[in-house]
Amino acid sequence: MNSIKFKIIFWFVLIGSVPAIGIGAYAIKQQSEALEQEAIQNQQKLLSQKLLEVNTFLQDIRFDLKEISRRFTLQNLIEAIPTQDEEEVEFWLEPVQEDFSRFAKIRQRYNVIQLARIDGQEIIHVNFDGKESKLVDSQDLPSINGESFFETIRALGEGQYAVLPLMAFDTKVSKGNFRGPVI
């Protein structure tokens, strides 16, 4: 009798548990898919937000480049360089430094603003440390010809710009030690 009772209970439990296990497994699968979908949507939102931030940053850089390239002082310096009139070039260096300094203070994102000839010889180099700017003496201006970033810049057409990977500050690097974006 115990044996039949045991078998009946066993079959009821077995028959009753199979649908419960199936329903439980289905519910777990549905919940897992819902959580996975929610995670994907959250990642897509985060990615969209980051892409918007990057796009805004690039637009700001584009605006900055247009703004600085339209400066009256810079235009006059650029026009004076081909004349090889050292006095006129010297005359415009300080106003360009002042413009670059004001620009760097307002934007608070640039540490270096450089102007170089197409052959790679720097014409002006202004360093900005967050408080004050310093014009690098003309005798100390290096040639940046051969630098990978300059080769990329040289390949650009008129009206084009490139945003190159940021060069991180590194005390082991004797050249540059950039801490942020460079114009």
ROZAMI-755741 format. One record per residue (C-alpha): residue number from 1; x, y, z. Coordinates in Angstrom, 1 decimal, padded with zeros to 4 digits. Example, Ala and Ser with C-alpha at 12.3 -4.5 7.8 and 13.67 -1.06 7.14 Angstrom:
<filums>
+-----+--------+--------+--------+
: pos :     px :     py :     pz :
+-----+--------+--------+--------+
:   1 :  012.3 : -004.5 :  007.8 :
:   2 :  013.7 : -001.1 :  007.1 :
+-----+--------+--------+--------+
</filums>
This chain:
<filums>
+-----+--------+--------+--------+
: pos :     px :     py :     pz :
+-----+--------+--------+--------+
:   1 :  000.0 :  000.0 :  000.0 :
:   2 :  002.8 :  002.3 :  000.9 :
:   3 :  004.4 :  001.5 : -002.4 :
:   4 :  001.3 :  002.4 : -004.4 :
:   5 :  000.7 :  005.6 : -002.4 :
:   6 :  004.3 :  006.5 : -002.8 :
:   7 :  004.1 :  005.9 : -006.6 :
:   8 :  000.9 :  008.0 : -006.9 :
:   9 :  002.5 :  010.9 : -004.9 :
:  10 :  005.7 :  010.6 : -006.9 :
:  11 :  003.8 :  010.8 : -010.3 :
:  12 :  001.7 :  013.7 : -009.1 :
:  13 :  004.8 :  015.6 : -008.0 :
:  14 :  006.6 :  014.7 : -011.2 :
:  15 :  003.6 :  015.6 : -013.4 :
:  16 :  003.0 :  018.8 : -011.4 :
:  17 :  006.6 :  019.9 : -011.3 :
:  18 :  007.3 :  019.5 : -015.1 :
:  19 :  004.9 :  022.3 : -016.0 :
:  20 :  006.1 :  024.4 : -013.0 :
:  21 :  009.8 :  023.9 : -014.1 :
:  22 :  008.8 :  024.7 : -017.7 :
:  23 :  006.9 :  027.9 : -016.7 :
:  24 :  009.8 :  028.9 : -014.4 :
:  25 :  012.4 :  028.4 : -017.1 :
:  26 :  010.2 :  030.3 : -019.6 :
:  27 :  009.8 :  033.2 : -017.0 :
:  28 :  013.6 :  033.2 : -016.3 :
:  29 :  014.3 :  033.3 : -020.1 :
:  30 :  011.8 :  036.2 : -020.6 :
:  31 :  013.2 :  038.1 : -017.6 :
:  32 :  016.8 :  037.5 : -018.9 :
:  33 :  015.9 :  038.8 : -022.4 :
:  34 :  014.1 :  041.8 : -020.9 :
:  35 :  017.2 :  042.6 : -018.8 :
:  36 :  019.5 :  042.1 : -021.7 :
:  37 :  017.3 :  044.4 : -023.9 :
:  38 :  017.3 :  047.1 : -021.1 :
:  39 :  021.1 :  046.8 : -020.8 :
:  40 :  021.5 :  047.2 : -024.6 :
:  41 :  019.2 :  050.3 : -024.6 :
:  42 :  021.2 :  051.8 : -021.7 :
:  43 :  024.4 :  051.2 : -023.6 :
:  44 :  022.9 :  052.8 : -026.7 :
:  45 :  021.8 :  055.8 : -024.8 :
:  46 :  025.3 :  056.2 : -023.2 :
:  47 :  027.0 :  055.8 : -026.6 :
:  48 :  024.6 :  058.4 : -028.1 :
:  49 :  025.4 :  060.8 : -025.3 :
:  50 :  029.2 :  060.2 : -025.7 :
:  51 :  029.0 :  060.7 : -029.5 :
:  52 :  027.0 :  063.9 : -029.0 :
:  53 :  029.8 :  065.1 : -026.5 :
:  54 :  032.5 :  064.2 : -029.1 :
:  55 :  030.6 :  065.9 : -031.9 :
:  56 :  030.1 :  069.0 : -029.7 :
:  57 :  033.9 :  069.0 : -028.9 :
:  58 :  034.8 :  068.8 : -032.5 :
:  59 :  032.4 :  071.6 : -033.4 :
:  60 :  034.0 :  073.7 : -030.7 :
:  61 :  037.4 :  073.0 : -032.1 :
:  62 :  036.2 :  073.9 : -035.6 :
:  63 :  034.8 :  077.1 : -034.3 :
:  64 :  038.0 :  077.9 : -032.4 :
:  65 :  040.1 :  077.3 : -035.5 :
:  66 :  037.9 :  079.6 : -037.6 :
:  67 :  037.9 :  082.2 : -034.8 :
:  68 :  041.7 :  082.2 : -034.4 :
:  69 :  042.5 :  082.1 : -038.1 :
:  70 :  040.4 :  085.3 : -038.7 :
:  71 :  042.3 :  087.4 : -036.2 :
:  72 :  043.5 :  090.6 : -037.8 :
:  73 :  046.9 :  090.3 : -036.1 :
:  74 :  047.5 :  086.8 : -037.3 :
:  75 :  046.4 :  087.8 : -040.9 :
:  76 :  049.0 :  090.6 : -040.8 :
:  77 :  051.7 :  088.4 : -039.5 :
:  78 :  051.0 :  085.8 : -042.2 :
:  79 :  051.1 :  088.5 : -044.9 :
:  80 :  054.4 :  089.9 : -043.5 :
:  81 :  056.2 :  086.6 : -043.5 :
:  82 :  056.7 :  086.2 : -047.3 :
:  83 :  058.0 :  089.8 : -047.6 :
:  84 :  060.9 :  088.7 : -045.3 :
:  85 :  060.8 :  092.1 : -043.7 :
:  86 :  062.1 :  091.2 : -040.2 :
:  87 :  060.9 :  094.4 : -038.6 :
:  88 :  057.3 :  093.9 : -039.8 :
:  89 :  057.3 :  090.3 : -038.7 :
:  90 :  058.7 :  091.2 : -035.3 :
:  91 :  056.1 :  094.0 : -035.1 :
:  92 :  053.3 :  091.5 : -035.4 :
:  93 :  054.7 :  088.7 : -033.2 :
:  94 :  053.7 :  090.4 : -029.9 :
:  95 :  050.1 :  091.2 : -030.9 :
:  96 :  049.7 :  087.7 : -032.1 :
:  97 :  051.0 :  086.4 : -028.8 :
:  98 :  048.5 :  088.6 : -027.0 :
:  99 :  045.7 :  087.4 : -029.2 :
: 100 :  046.7 :  083.8 : -028.6 :
: 101 :  047.0 :  084.4 : -024.9 :
: 102 :  043.6 :  086.0 : -024.6 :
: 103 :  042.1 :  083.2 : -026.8 :
: 104 :  043.7 :  080.5 : -024.6 :
: 105 :  042.5 :  082.2 : -021.4 :
: 106 :  039.0 :  082.4 : -022.7 :
: 107 :  038.8 :  078.9 : -024.1 :
: 108 :  040.7 :  077.2 : -021.2 :
: 109 :  041.5 :  074.1 : -023.3 :
: 110 :  044.7 :  074.9 : -025.2 :
: 111 :  048.2 :  074.7 : -023.9 :
: 112 :  050.0 :  075.4 : -027.1 :
: 113 :  049.2 :  077.5 : -030.2 :
: 114 :  051.7 :  077.1 : -033.0 :
: 115 :  052.1 :  078.7 : -036.4 :
: 116 :  054.4 :  077.0 : -038.8 :
: 117 :  055.4 :  077.5 : -042.4 :
: 118 :  054.6 :  074.8 : -044.9 :
: 119 :  058.2 :  073.6 : -044.7 :
: 120 :  057.7 :  072.8 : -041.0 :
: 121 :  059.7 :  075.7 : -039.4 :
: 122 :  057.7 :  077.2 : -036.6 :
: 123 :  057.1 :  080.9 : -036.9 :
: 124 :  055.4 :  081.4 : -033.6 :
: 125 :  054.9 :  079.2 : -030.6 :
: 126 :  052.9 :  080.3 : -027.6 :
: 127 :  052.7 :  078.2 : -024.4 :
: 128 :  049.9 :  078.7 : -022.0 :
: 129 :  049.9 :  077.3 : -018.5 :
: 130 :  046.4 :  078.3 : -017.4 :
: 131 :  047.5 :  081.6 : -016.0 :
: 132 :  050.0 :  083.2 : -018.4 :
: 133 :  051.3 :  082.7 : -021.8 :
: 134 :  054.9 :  082.7 : -023.0 :
: 135 :  056.2 :  083.3 : -026.5 :
: 136 :  059.0 :  080.9 : -027.3 :
: 137 :  062.0 :  082.9 : -028.5 :
: 138 :  062.5 :  082.8 : -032.3 :
: 139 :  066.0 :  081.3 : -032.0 :
: 140 :  064.5 :  078.4 : -030.0 :
: 141 :  061.7 :  077.5 : -032.5 :
: 142 :  062.2 :  074.0 : -033.8 :
: 143 :  061.3 :  072.6 : -037.1 :
: 144 :  058.3 :  070.2 : -036.9 :
: 145 :  058.9 :  068.9 : -040.4 :
: 146 :  058.8 :  065.1 : -040.2 :
: 147 :  056.5 :  065.0 : -037.2 :
: 148 :  053.6 :  062.7 : -037.9 :
: 149 :  051.0 :  065.3 : -036.8 :
: 150 :  052.6 :  067.9 : -039.1 :
: 151 :  052.5 :  065.5 : -042.1 :
: 152 :  048.8 :  065.0 : -041.5 :
: 153 :  048.3 :  068.8 : -041.3 :
: 154 :  050.3 :  069.4 : -044.5 :
: 155 :  048.1 :  066.9 : -046.4 :
: 156 :  045.0 :  068.9 : -045.6 :
: 157 :  043.3 :  071.0 : -048.3 :
: 158 :  042.2 :  074.6 : -047.8 :
: 159 :  039.3 :  074.8 : -045.4 :
: 160 :  039.9 :  071.3 : -044.0 :
: 161 :  041.0 :  070.5 : -040.5 :
: 162 :  042.1 :  067.5 : -038.6 :
: 163 :  041.7 :  066.6 : -035.0 :
: 164 :  044.6 :  064.4 : -034.1 :
: 165 :  044.9 :  062.1 : -031.1 :
: 166 :  045.7 :  064.2 : -028.0 :
: 167 :  049.3 :  064.0 : -027.0 :
: 168 :  049.4 :  063.2 : -023.3 :
: 169 :  051.9 :  064.9 : -021.0 :
: 170 :  054.9 :  062.8 : -020.5 :
: 171 :  058.0 :  064.0 : -018.6 :
: 172 :  060.1 :  061.4 : -020.3 :
: 173 :  059.5 :  063.0 : -023.7 :
: 174 :  062.0 :  065.8 : -024.2 :
: 175 :  060.0 :  067.3 : -027.0 :
: 176 :  056.6 :  068.8 : -026.4 :
: 177 :  055.3 :  067.6 : -023.1 :
: 178 :  051.8 :  068.5 : -024.3 :
: 179 :  049.1 :  068.4 : -021.7 :
: 180 :  046.1 :  069.0 : -023.8 :
: 181 :  044.9 :  070.0 : -027.3 :
: 182 :  047.3 :  071.9 : -029.5 :
: 183 :  046.3 :  074.4 : -032.2 :
+-----+--------+--------+--------+
</filums>
